[in-house]
Amino acid sequence: MKDIFLSVLLIAFLVITPRIMYYICTKVKVLGFLGPSLMCFFLGIALSSLFRDKTIISAVSDWSVKFAIPFMLFSININSLKKVAKKSIISFGLICLSVMAVSILAGFLSRSYLEGSTSGVIASLSGLFIGGLLNMASVGSAAHLPNSTLSMLNTSYIVGGSVHLAITVLVLPYLSRLLLPPFDRSGHEEERKEAHDALSSGIGKVDFSVIIEKLPAFLLAIIIVGISTLLSYVITGSFQDQIIPMLGITTLAIAGSLLPKIRSTKGLYSIGQHFIDMFCLSMGLMINFNGAKTNNPLFYLILMVLMQLGAAVLHIIISRPFGIDADTTVMTGAAAIFSPSFMPPISHFLKNDDVLAIGLIYSILGFVAGNYVGFAVYAILSLLL
């Protein structure tokens, strides 16, 4: 009975803490700059030594990722793609190809260090560079990476992502404008307004007092996760495989976003973010700095920065034959790795608000593409290495 009580208490802690962190970040400006996700991760690290048995924490981490995907994707309006320039679609496709190419090369160059975990680590990073932490977790889980390794990747991303953000706003605009044609500023007012309207319907604060309004979305998310999990069992005869469930959840969630009642429900994106914060807290609690050499965050940091920079430069180079302008190239590349909240400051540094809608749309679509790219890289590296 005592064990059951402690387990319930732990689950409640994992569920409630992200909300507390969100509240603190809204009240304390300095902490608000870090954001609730990083705050949850730091808190998890601080408390990690208190939890010897990580079984429940690991389970919450896995299920948080599975339920985050539908809520993050329910707010997508696929019709928004019709409102942005066609070249932005090509540019986003090119950044996906760039990440895949750099990832495969990195896999060959790092295989002697990463040993048996090469395919899983590199695939997780490729998912990270297209969608973000959510995709890194889903691909890593499907590739059966240890939670300690995922924690180290998460730790490294805190620094690596900050370094790449600085490069994105300070270096890449200059480089892209040196090699690519300038952005055509004419005729973008209507598309920007329509794209913002399409996205804003799914973004809002989590308000548990209106949970009834969100009940259909919760039920649909449960159905999607359940069907995807059962489908995996039917195909493989086991619940251990995670690739089929993750791809199934991603695909069905996109289908769910086509339902107007679901997509128009306010706050779903933020609920998805709440699940991501739960994942970050869990990752922090599971961190282990006494792991093997493959759990060295410094190595992952160097690997991340080099892969990110390599993909960004390759993206700029291969955009030239397609005539894609400099600002669209930088914005779609940034949208591939950074969350929607980073798009306004990045467009500000570019001094071009006309590409803000492009960044918002593709930063959300990255949650979709990240899983497919990550699993494709995993399949290729597993075959070649």
Helices and strands as residue ranges (DSSP letters): H 2-27, H 29-34, H 36-47, G 48-50, H 55-74, G 78-83, H 86-114, G 115-117, H 118-130, H 133-142, H 147-170, H 172-179, H 189-200, G 208-210, H 211-236, H 243-257, H 260-263, H 268-285, G 293-295, H 297-319, G 320-322, H 326-337, G 340-342, H 343-350, G 353-355, H 356-384
